[in-house]
Each structure stands twice: as C-alpha cells, then as structure tokens.
C-alpha cells in the first residue's frame, strides 16, 4: 500500500471520528446551553418587570414618632440633630444606647463635657413616663 493512500485514509477516518464526537457531545451541549440561556432570559424579563413595578409603586413613608431630645438636660439642638442623624429619634431609643455609643454619635470636642450616662437615665425616665401616659 502506498504511504500516501494510508495517510489519506487515516486523515479521513480521523475526520469522521472527530465529526461523530462533535455531533454526539458538543452539539448536544449547545442545545442544553440554549435551554439555560432561554430560562435565564425569561427570569431576567420577570425580574425586570418586578423592578419596573416596584419603581412605579408609590413610596411608602413610615412616619416615626419623634421626641424632642433637647428636653434632656445637656442636649441642645446640635446634639439632638446628631442623634437624629444617627437614627435616634425617641427617648426609648436613646435609653437603649450605651454611653460609649452616645459618645461615638455626638463626637464631642475635647472642651465639651457631656454626661452620656445621665442623658440615658433621663431618657429612660421620659420613656417610662410616656408608657404610663399611653
């Protein structure tokens, strides 16, 4: 047998085997990938519709009861504003804080002497009075 004929037959058989492998394994994988892609696109469209529905919905505003924290001895408008910015709006919320957390929120200057423990105690008293009134 001529070596060129052997090489040609080997190339044809190799090409045929590669084509069969490609058809059996890789092309099936493409179908699975297309199914996954279609499912992902459907999920994306669903999430997009939910997002549009959420952005078009009227905003829900939660009105939180606020106490005048400046009623506490030593807390003025500035310190009350800092507490409000930190999410502390009621006497009960102030009473639930630790003195360390109050110092973090207020962030006083070195010359400012604050007594966070007395603020917390006074806020606790105000909160207790509010419960008894309600």
SULKA-V668630 format. One record per residue. PSI is psi in whole degrees, 0 to 359 (999 if undefined). OMEGA is omega in radians with two decimals (999 if undefined). D_CENTER is the distance of its C-alpha to the mean C-alpha in Angstrom with 1 decimal. Layout:
psi=PSI omega=OMEGA d_center=D_CENTER
psi=PSI omega=OMEGA d_center=D_CENTER
This chain:
psi=140 omega=-3.12 d_center=73.6
psi=136 omega=-3.12 d_center=72.7
psi=328 omega=3.13 d_center=69.7
psi=324 omega=3.10 d_center=68.3
psi=320 omega=3.10 d_center=68.4
psi=318 omega=3.12 d_center=66.6
psi=318 omega=3.13 d_center=63.9
psi=317 omega=3.11 d_center=63.5
psi=319 omega=3.12 d_center=63.4
psi=318 omega=3.11 d_center=60.8
psi=317 omega=3.14 d_center=58.6
psi=317 omega=3.12 d_center=58.9
psi=319 omega=3.11 d_center=58.1
psi=318 omega=3.12 d_center=55.1
psi=319 omega=3.13 d_center=53.8
psi=317 omega=3.12 d_center=54.4
psi=317 omega=3.12 d_center=52.5
psi=321 omega=3.13 d_center=49.6
psi=319 omega=3.12 d_center=49.5
psi=315 omega=3.11 d_center=49.5
psi=316 omega=3.12 d_center=46.7
psi=316 omega=-3.10 d_center=44.7
psi=318 omega=-3.07 d_center=45.4
psi=322 omega=-3.00 d_center=44.7
psi=308 omega=-3.00 d_center=41.5
psi=320 omega=-3.10 d_center=39.8
psi=328 omega=3.04 d_center=40.4
psi=321 omega=3.11 d_center=39.1
psi=324 omega=3.10 d_center=35.9
psi=321 omega=3.13 d_center=35.6
psi=319 omega=3.10 d_center=35.8
psi=319 omega=3.12 d_center=33.1
psi=322 omega=3.10 d_center=30.9
psi=321 omega=3.10 d_center=31.8
psi=316 omega=3.12 d_center=30.8
psi=320 omega=3.12 d_center=27.4
psi=318 omega=3.12 d_center=27.0
psi=318 omega=3.12 d_center=28.1
psi=320 omega=3.13 d_center=25.7
psi=320 omega=3.11 d_center=22.7
psi=321 omega=3.09 d_center=23.9
psi=318 omega=3.11 d_center=24.3
psi=320 omega=3.11 d_center=20.7
psi=316 omega=3.13 d_center=19.6
psi=321 omega=3.12 d_center=21.8
psi=315 omega=3.12 d_center=20.5
psi=325 omega=3.09 d_center=16.9
psi=318 omega=3.11 d_center=18.3
psi=320 omega=3.10 d_center=20.3
psi=320 omega=3.13 d_center=17.4
psi=317 omega=3.12 d_center=15.5
psi=318 omega=3.12 d_center=18.8
psi=322 omega=3.14 d_center=19.4
psi=321 omega=-3.11 d_center=16.2
psi=335 omega=3.12 d_center=16.9
psi=347 omega=-3.14 d_center=20.5
psi=146 omega=3.11 d_center=20.0
psi=144 omega=-3.12 d_center=20.9
psi=138 omega=3.09 d_center=18.3
psi=117 omega=-3.13 d_center=18.3
psi=123 omega=3.10 d_center=19.2
psi=114 omega=3.13 d_center=19.3
psi=117 omega=-3.10 d_center=22.3
psi=137 omega=3.11 d_center=22.2
psi=133 omega=-3.13 d_center=25.5
psi=139 omega=3.04 d_center=26.2
psi=156 omega=3.07 d_center=29.1
psi=96 omega=-3.09 d_center=31.1
psi=343 omega=3.12 d_center=30.2
psi=351 omega=3.07 d_center=33.1
psi=339 omega=3.14 d_center=35.5
psi=133 omega=-3.10 d_center=34.9
psi=121 omega=3.11 d_center=37.6
psi=346 omega=3.11 d_center=36.3
psi=118 omega=3.08 d_center=33.2
psi=193 omega=-3.12 d_center=33.9
psi=323 omega=-3.11 d_center=32.0
psi=310 omega=-3.14 d_center=30.4
psi=322 omega=3.09 d_center=29.1
psi=321 omega=3.09 d_center=28.1
psi=319 omega=3.11 d_center=26.1
psi=320 omega=3.10 d_center=24.3
psi=318 omega=3.12 d_center=23.5
psi=319 omega=3.11 d_center=22.3
psi=330 omega=3.14 d_center=20.0
psi=0 omega=3.11 d_center=18.5
psi=11 omega=3.12 d_center=18.0
psi=109 omega=-3.06 d_center=21.4
psi=343 omega=-3.07 d_center=23.4
psi=164 omega=3.09 d_center=25.7
psi=323 omega=-3.13 d_center=28.4
psi=321 omega=3.12 d_center=26.8
psi=321 omega=3.10 d_center=23.5
psi=321 omega=3.13 d_center=25.7
psi=334 omega=-3.11 d_center=27.9
psi=349 omega=-3.12 d_center=25.0
psi=160 omega=3.00 d_center=24.3
psi=161 omega=3.14 d_center=26.2
psi=327 omega=3.11 d_center=28.6
psi=318 omega=3.13 d_center=26.8
psi=323 omega=3.10 d_center=23.5
psi=317 omega=3.10 d_center=25.7
psi=321 omega=3.11 d_center=27.3
psi=317 omega=-3.11 d_center=24.0
psi=311 omega=-3.07 d_center=23.0
psi=321 omega=-3.11 d_center=26.5
psi=64 omega=-3.05 d_center=27.2
psi=155 omega=3.02 d_center=30.9
psi=165 omega=-3.11 d_center=33.5
psi=326 omega=-3.09 d_center=36.1
psi=349 omega=-3.12 d_center=38.7
psi=119 omega=3.11 d_center=36.6
psi=116 omega=3.09 d_center=37.3
psi=150 omega=3.14 d_center=34.9
psi=85 omega=-3.05 d_center=35.3
psi=326 omega=-3.13 d_center=31.8
psi=321 omega=3.12 d_center=33.5
psi=327 omega=3.07 d_center=35.7
psi=316 omega=-3.12 d_center=32.9
psi=318 omega=3.13 d_center=31.0
psi=318 omega=3.14 d_center=34.3
psi=322 omega=3.09 d_center=35.2
psi=323 omega=3.09 d_center=31.8
psi=318 omega=3.11 d_center=32.3
psi=314 omega=3.13 d_center=35.8
psi=318 omega=3.14 d_center=34.5
psi=321 omega=3.12 d_center=31.8
psi=320 omega=3.10 d_center=34.6
psi=322 omega=-3.14 d_center=36.9
psi=321 omega=3.12 d_center=34.4
psi=319 omega=-3.11 d_center=34.0
psi=330 omega=3.11 d_center=37.8
psi=330 omega=-3.07 d_center=38.2
psi=999 omega=999 d_center=35.8
